[in-house]
Amino acid sequence: MALAWTLETALRKHHEGEDARMRVFSQPFERGFDPILEKLEIFHGTYHTMEEFTGAMNETLDEGSIDMVVFGTCEYDLPYWHSDLLAAWDARDGHHKFKIVCIVHQGSDKRWQVHVPEWSRRGALHVLAISEHVQRTFELEMDEHAESSDPAMYSAGYEYIPIDTHVPILDLPDLPNKPLDRTLSKAVIQGSFESNRRDYTGFFNDLIQSLHEDPSAWGYEPLDGRESFVPDLDSVDPPFELYLVGSGYIDIPVELQSIITIFRNQNYTDFYATVAGTDVVVPAFSDFSYYTLQATSTVVMAVEVDVPILATRHFRKSYSYADDDATVITRPASMREVHALKALRTGDATSFLRSDPAGQGQPIGDIKAVREAVEHMLQGGFTRRKEDVRACKESVWKKNLEVAGRLLTDA
């Protein structure tokens, strides 16, 4: 629907303010997304059931015939609709062909790609990634297929398949105004509760160790025989809280029972409000493919709700649309996420710089580049001005409109 918003905006610019002739075919939206659509006025066209799609593609051909089909999740959609659409495309005359725009989320899912040659031969395919690093992955993959020794591959014109990126960031209203001089007290890890997606175990272990070493830095009392850490009521600063927002089941270590709150299967209104109320989004990736093959919606969500992401230089290079100090708190990769959160909360990274995690007899702070990176992170802090984040979003929306223009020009 973010792409529908961009396309409609682009069409209005190209057609002197007229409403775009767009149709959305979908199942009923889940988790209260309809009120979000209405509030944001994302789409002014017509909605149809999925059952009406095939008939719409075979309507009597005229100026109103569908000439571009956008699949929101091509990994699922193209295999399902391929045969019907191919028959419809071949049945049309040369003046009424259509193009398929494939929104792809990850490079590891190959189910849809077996159908690429037939659409590529017809010059009717445009691939659309949701992050630049996924676009780069597909560009390399298409070039590899183009130079294959298999005639069925090298003759399919892979090198001419256009590939772009459209980042699905919505313009959410009513985001909270948080004071810039606050103490970091709420971090969130968002995603399904699966260890192959997020390193929950590693993060929990790091947090437990840090709490044992310095509970007051986090606003908690020492265990002193208790099973769980409890807030220090005499602390000036609010205690640190970790939100887990997602779906599925996860075991919480007993030491962290008072620190972690789980938000499961929220509707969209509550989901946005929960994350927007935090100070930092922690990616906690456990799968390196998030930097190469697939893009996480966590980054989109963080930018949408004006909450900075705690990430590395490598992250910024991969998710280049978020490569901005307004949206990212950059930690050195040698500084674990928990250590960075503690430093940002207290304004002091001395304990980290004096540590020797490898047991080599050399403090990590002896590495000049690491020390400078930590100092830079602390100088920037964790709070961000809304106008700076807004400028980053507007840059993304401008690029999205340019992509939409290419889609429409080629339609």
N, C-alpha and C positions, 0 to 999 in steps of 0.2 A: 504493500500500500504506500510505502514511502516513494517507490518508483512511480506509482500512479500519480502521486502528488507532483512529482517532478515533471512527468510527461504532460500532465494537464497544464502546469504552469508554462511549460515550453510551447505547447500548442496555442495557448491564449496569446502568447507573445507573437507567434507567427501568423495568427489568424485574427488580429485586431480585436482582441478581447472576447471573441466568441467562445462559448463553452465548448470544451473538447468533446468530440464524439468518441467516447470511451465506454467500454462495458467491462464489468468485473464479473467473472464466473467463479463462484466459490461455495464451499460448504459454509454453514453458519459460523460466524466468528466465535471463538471460545474465550472464556475468562474475562468477560466484560470488555472486549475490545471495541464493540459498537459505540459505546459512549465516548471513547477516545476519538474515534473517527468523526463522530458528529461534532465534538467540541473543537477539534482542530480543523474541521471543514477540509479534510484531506482530498475528498473526491466528490465531484458534483454530477457524475455520470449515473449510469443505471447498473443495478446489481441483478445477477441472474444465477440460477442454480447450475450446478455442474452438468446436470442432465440436458441442459439447453445448449451446451457448447458445440457439440457435433452438428446439430441442426443449424446453428448460427454460421458455421464455417461452410455450409452447403446451401446457403440462401441464394436467391436469384441475384446474380452479379450486377451491381450498379456502383454508383459513386460512394455509397455507404457501406460497401462490402469491407469486411475485416481484412486489412492488409498487413497487420503486425500482431503476432501472438506472443505474449510475454508469459513465461512459466516462472512462477515464484520460487519453485524448488525443482530445478530441472532434473536433478538426480532421480526424482520420483516421477515427475510429470511427463518427461519425454518418452520414457519406455511405455507408459500407459497410453498415451495419445498418438504415438508414432504412426501406427498403421492407418488410422482414420485420417490423420492430417496429411500423410503422404498421398493417399488416394484423392483427397480434396485438392491438394496442390496440383497433382497431375491432371485432374479433370478441368482445371481452370484454363482459360485462354491466356495468352501472353501478356495481356493488359491487366489481369486481375490476380496475379500471383501474390503470395504473402511471404513474410519473413517470420522466422522464429527467433525470439530473444530468450536465451537460456541464462537465467540467474543461477549461478553455481556457488556452492558454499565450501566445497572441499575437493581437492584433487585426487584423494584416495578412492573415492566412489566411482567405479568405472562402468556401472550398469548402463548409464545413458550414452556412454561414448561409442558403443557399438553402432549406434544410429547416426553418428556424426557424418560418415562418408556420404550417405545418401543426401543429406541436407547440404553438405559442402559442395557436392557436385552440382547442385541446383542453385548454388550461390545464395542460399536462403537462411543461413545461420549466423547469428551474432551472439557471442558469449559475453556474459556480464558477471564479473566477480563482485564481491562485497568488500574486498580489501585489495590494495595494490599488490601485496605479496602473493596472493592467490592468482591475480592476473599474470604476474611474472612466471609463476609455475606453469600456468596453462600455455603461455607463449612458448616456453621452452619445450613443453610436451608436444604442441602442435608442430613446432619446427622439427622435432625428432621424428614425428610421423611423416612429415613431408619428405624427409630424406631416408625413409625406410627402403629396404630392398624389396619389400612386398609390393607388387604392382597395384593391388587393391588399395594400398595406403598411399603410395607416392603419386598415384594418378587422381587422387581425390581432391587435390587443391587445398590441403591443410594450411599451407603458408598464407593463404588469402582470407582465412576466417578472421573477421575483426573481433578483437577482444578489448573490453573496456572495464572500468570499475565504476560502480555506483554505490556510494556508502549510504545505507538506509537510516539516516539520522532524522528524526522528526523534530519539529519545533514545539516542544512541550511548554505549556504555560504554567503559571502559578508555582514556579520552583521557589523553594524557601530562600530567604535572605539570612545567611549565617554570618555572625560577627567574624571579622578577620583576625581578631586578637584572642580567639578561643584556643583551648588545649585540645590536642587530638585525643578523642575519646571513643570514636566509633569507626571501625573498619568493616568492610564487607567483602566476602568471597561469594560470587554469584555463579551459578551453574548447577547442572545436575550433580547429585551427591555420589559421584563415581570416582574412584581413586585413579582410574586411567585418564581422567580429564583434569582433575585438580589434586594437588598434592596435600590433601587434608592431613594425612598422617605426619608428613614432614613439618608442616606448619604447626600442628598441635604440639609436637615434640619440642620444637624450638621455643614455642611460647611457654610451655611448662618449665623448661630449663631456665628461661629468662626470669620467670616468676619466682623460681626457687632462689636465683642469684640476687634478685633485687625487686622484691614484691612492691615496695613503696613507689618505685618508678611507674608502676602500672596502676597505682591507686588501690593496692590490696594489702592485706595483712599476711604475715608468714603463716604457714599451715599450722604449726604448733599443735600437732596431733590431730588436726581436722583432716577430713578427706578432700575437701574442696577449698579453694581460695575464696575468701570473702572480702567484700569491699572494706577499705579502711575509712571509717566514718569521720576520722579526724583529718583526712586528706583535704587540702584546699582544692585540688583539681578533681573533676569527676573521674570515676574509675573507668578503665578501658573496657570496651565491649566489642565483641566480634559477632557480626551478623552472618549467618549462612542463609542465602536466599536461593531457592531452587526446588528440585523435586527428587523424590526417592527417599532412601533411608540411610542414616549415618549414625555410627556410634560416637558419642562424645565422651572423652576421658573424664573420669570423675573429678579430677582436679579442676577442670574447666567448666563445671556445671553452672556456676554462677556468672561466668564470663560470656558464654556463648548462647545466643538466641537463634532458634531456627524458624525461618519463615518459608513455609512449604506451599506450593501451588497457589500462590496469590493471584487475585484478579489484577488486571493491568493497572488500575488506579492505585491500588494498595502497593503493588510492586514498585511503581515509579516513586511513590511517596516514601516507601521504606528506604530505598537506595539513596534518594535525594537527601534524606536526613542524616546520612553518614558523612564522614570526613575524607575517607580514602577508599578507593576500590583496589583490592589486592587480586591480581590475576591468579597466582598460585598454580601456574601451569605445571602439569606433570608429563605432558606430551610435547615433544619438540616440534611436532608437526603443526602446532599453532603458529609457528613462525615461517612455515614453508607451504604446507599443503592445504590448510584450512584456516578459516577466520572465525573468531569467536564473537558472538553478539554482545559479550560483556563490554567490549571496548566501545561499541556503538552506544550501548545503554549508559555507560559512564559519561560520555560526552553529552548525551541527551540531557542528563540530569545535573550537569555542572559539578560533578565530583571527580577530582583528579585521580589518575591511575598511578600506582606505585610500580615502576617498571624500569627496565634496563635500556642501555643504548641500543642493544640488538632489537628489543621490542619496538623502539621508535623507528628503526630502519625498516622493520617489517610492516608495521601499521603506520605508514608514512602520512596518512591523513590526520593522524593524531600526534604527529611529530612536532609538538608545540609545547613550550613551557607552561602554557595556560591549561593544558589538559593532562600533562604527565609530570610526575615527580620522579626524577631520574636517580636511581640508586646504582652504585657500582655492582656488577654481577657477583663480586666476591662478598658483598654484604647481603646476608639473608634478609628476607622480607620482614621478619620479626625484629631483627636488629635495627633495620631502617625505621620501623614504626616506633620503636623505643626512642631512638635518637630524635625523631621528629616530635615525639610527644614531650621529651624532656629538654630538647635543644642541646643535647650533649651526646657526643659519640665517643667519649674518651675510653669507655670500657671496651667498645668494639675495636678501636684502633690499637689498644694495648693487648688484645687477645691474640692467641696463637692457635687457631683452629686445626692446623695441620700438625701441630706438635713438632715443628722444625726449629724451635728456639729463636724464632724471629717474629716479632709482632707484625700483624698485618698492616699497621700504620706505617711501617718502614717503607712500604711501596709508595713512592711519591704520588703516582697517578691515582691510586686508591684514596690516599689522604686528601688530595685536592678534590676528587669527585665527591667525597663525603662532605667536605667543607662547602662545596658548591650546593649540594643538596640542602644542607642546613640553612644556608643563606637564603635560598629560595623558599624554604618553609613548605607547608602543606596547604595553606589557604590560597585561594585564587579569586581574582576579581571577576565578577559576572560579565563585565563588558569585554574582558580579554577572552573569556571562553566563547562569548557570542561572536567575536571576530573570527575565531577558529571555525565555528559552525558555518558562518556565512561564507567562508572560503570553501568549505566542503560543498555547500549548496550551489555555489557558483560553478564549481567543477562538475557537479551533477547535472546542472542545466546544459553545460557544454556537451556532456555525454548524451543527454536526451536529444539535443539538436542533431548529433550524428545519427542517432537511431532513427529520428524522423526524416532526416534528409535521405537516408538510405532506404526508407520504407517504400 
